[in-house]
Amino acid sequence: MPHALRRLPLRAVLFALPVPALAQQAPVPVTCPTAATTDGDGQKDFDWEIGSWTTRLKRLKSPLSGSTTWVEYEGTTEVRPVLDGRANLVELKVAGPAGRIEGASLRLYNPKARQWALHFTGAGTGVLTPATIGAFHGGCGEFYAQDNWNDRAILVRFVISDITANSARFEQAFSADGGKSWEVNWIATDTRRN
């Protein structure tokens, strides 16, 4: 999220690209199990992701517009621990018929809150996005933020699911109605390379 791909991030970078695309049915948003607390301390929540990954990514061309046109990319994600495991750095490089996406996600752990803050920057922006904040519970990571999209206040939801030693799924969705409904606009699946 990959990445993180968090809002991914990337919202301005990703969605501003002019691209050829395919119409597809809207995916159903992933739901995480509800839990009152996080799994354990939380500082090691991303340890499974350290290493090199092959990333397959698709993004909705025009979020919150009624569009069903998706564009696809493939490339790599590298995840490195920093600050003795209290943070990690994700580097995403993907390409496809729609162009290239290069970005980085800085994930910082807050031991007092037992939560992670995920920030993203696209290669050309030089600016970190506001953090999506959240934690893992029941083997699923769920992170939320408030943001703006086309001059509208929205909520952002980033979910990391289907986590195994060799694969994971990353999904971003926007809500323009205060969280009553969510439109998925970014799906990445990672497969371990080493």
C-alpha positions in Angstrom: 0.0 0.0 0.0 1.4 -1.2 -1.1 1.8 0.7 -0.6 -0.3 2.0 0.5 -0.7 3.0 -1.4 -2.6 4.6 0.7 -4.7 7.2 -0.7 -3.3 6.3 -1.8 -2.4 8.3 -2.2 -1.7 9.5 -4.7 -5.1 10.8 -5.3 -4.0 13.9 -7.1 -1.1 12.1 -8.9 -3.1 9.1 -9.9 -6.4 10.4 -10.9 -5.0 13.4 -12.8 -3.3 11.2 -15.4 -5.0 11.0 -18.8 -5.4 7.3 -19.7 -7.1 4.7 -21.8 -9.2 2.4 -19.8 -11.8 -0.4 -19.5 -15.3 -0.2 -18.0 -15.7 -2.7 -15.2 -18.3 -3.5 -12.6 -17.7 -1.7 -9.3 -16.0 -3.9 -6.7 -17.7 -4.5 -3.3 -15.6 -2.8 -0.5 -13.7 -5.1 1.7 -14.9 -5.2 5.3 -12.7 -6.0 8.3 -13.9 -7.8 11.4 -14.9 -5.3 14.1 -12.8 -5.3 17.2 -12.7 -3.0 20.3 -8.9 -3.2 20.4 -6.0 -3.8 18.1 -4.1 -7.1 17.9 -1.3 -6.9 20.5 1.1 -3.9 20.7 0.8 -3.0 17.0 4.4 -2.0 16.4 5.1 -5.2 14.4 1.9 -5.0 12.4 3.7 -4.4 9.1 6.7 -6.7 9.7 5.1 -9.3 7.3 5.5 -6.8 4.5 9.2 -6.1 4.7 10.8 -7.1 1.4 10.2 -7.0 -2.4 6.8 -7.4 -4.0 5.3 -7.7 -7.5 2.3 -5.3 -7.5 -0.8 -5.4 -9.7 -2.8 -2.3 -9.4 -6.0 -0.9 -10.8 -7.6 2.4 -10.1 -10.9 4.0 -11.0 -10.2 6.6 -13.6 -12.7 9.2 -12.3 -13.7 8.7 -8.6 -17.0 9.9 -7.3 -18.3 10.7 -10.8 -20.3 7.5 -11.5 -17.5 6.2 -13.7 -16.9 2.5 -14.0 -13.7 2.8 -16.0 -10.6 1.3 -14.5 -7.0 1.5 -15.6 -4.4 -1.1 -14.7 -0.7 -1.1 -13.8 2.0 -3.6 -12.9 5.4 -3.2 -11.2 7.1 -3.5 -7.9 6.9 -2.4 -4.3 9.8 -2.3 -1.9 9.2 -2.1 1.9 12.0 -1.2 4.3 11.9 -0.8 8.1 13.2 2.4 9.6 13.5 3.8 13.1 14.2 0.3 14.5 10.8 -1.0 13.3 8.7 1.9 14.6 8.2 3.0 11.0 8.6 1.8 7.5 9.1 3.2 4.0 7.2 1.8 1.0 8.4 2.6 -2.5 5.9 1.9 -5.4 6.8 1.8 -9.1 4.2 0.6 -11.5 3.4 1.2 -15.2 0.7 0.4 -17.7 -1.0 1.7 -20.8 -2.2 4.7 -18.7 1.4 5.7 -17.8 3.6 5.3 -14.7 3.0 5.8 -11.0 5.9 6.3 -8.7 5.4 7.1 -5.0 6.4 6.5 -1.5 4.5 5.8 1.7 5.9 6.7 5.1 4.2 4.7 7.9 4.7 5.8 11.4 3.7 3.9 14.6 2.3 5.8 17.6 2.9 3.5 20.6 0.7 5.6 22.9 -2.3 5.4 20.7 -1.3 1.9 19.3 -2.1 3.2 15.8 -0.3 3.7 12.5 -0.3 6.9 10.5 0.1 6.3 6.7 1.4 9.2 4.5 1.9 9.1 0.8 3.7 11.2 -1.8 3.8 11.0 -5.5 7.2 11.3 -7.2 6.4 14.7 -8.7 4.5 16.3 -5.8 7.1 16.7 -3.0 4.2 16.8 -0.5 3.1 14.1 2.0 -0.7 13.6 2.1 -2.5 14.0 5.4 -2.3 10.7 7.4 -4.8 7.9 7.3 -4.9 6.7 10.8 -5.8 3.2 12.0 -4.7 -0.2 13.2 -4.9 -3.9 12.5 -7.5 -6.2 14.0 -8.5 -9.7 13.1 -5.7 -9.9 10.5 -7.0 -6.8 8.6 -5.7 -3.2 8.7 -8.2 -0.4 8.5 -7.2 3.3 8.2 -9.3 6.5 7.8 -8.9 10.1 7.0 -10.8 13.3 6.0 -9.8 14.9 2.8 -11.1 16.9 -0.2 -11.9 15.7 -3.6 -12.9 18.2 -6.4 -13.6 20.8 -3.7 -15.9 18.4 -1.7 -15.2 17.1 1.8 -14.8 13.3 1.7 -13.8 10.5 3.9 -11.0 8.1 2.8 -10.9 4.5 3.9 -7.8 2.3 3.3 -8.0 -1.4 4.0 -5.2 -4.1 4.0 -6.6 -7.6 3.8 -6.1 -11.2 2.7 -2.6 -11.0 4.3 -0.4 -14.1 4.0 3.4 -14.5 4.1 3.4 -14.1 0.3 0.5 -11.9 -0.7 -1.8 -9.1 0.4 -4.6 -6.9 -0.9 -4.7 -3.1 -0.6 -7.9 -1.2 -1.2 -8.8 2.5 -1.0 -12.4 3.9 -1.1 -13.9 7.4 -0.9 -17.2 8.4 0.8 -19.0 11.6 -0.1 -21.9 10.9 2.3 -20.2 10.7 5.7 -19.4 7.0 5.5 -22.8 5.7 4.7 -21.5 4.4 1.4 -18.1 3.8 -0.1 -16.8 3.8 -3.6 -13.7 1.7 -4.1 -11.2 3.5 -6.4 -7.9 1.7 -5.9 -7.1 -2.0 -5.6 -3.6 -3.4 -5.4 -2.5 -7.0 -4.9 1.1 -7.8 -3.9 2.9 -11.1 -4.4 6.3 -11.6 -2.6 9.3 -11.6 -4.8 11.9 -12.5 -2.2 
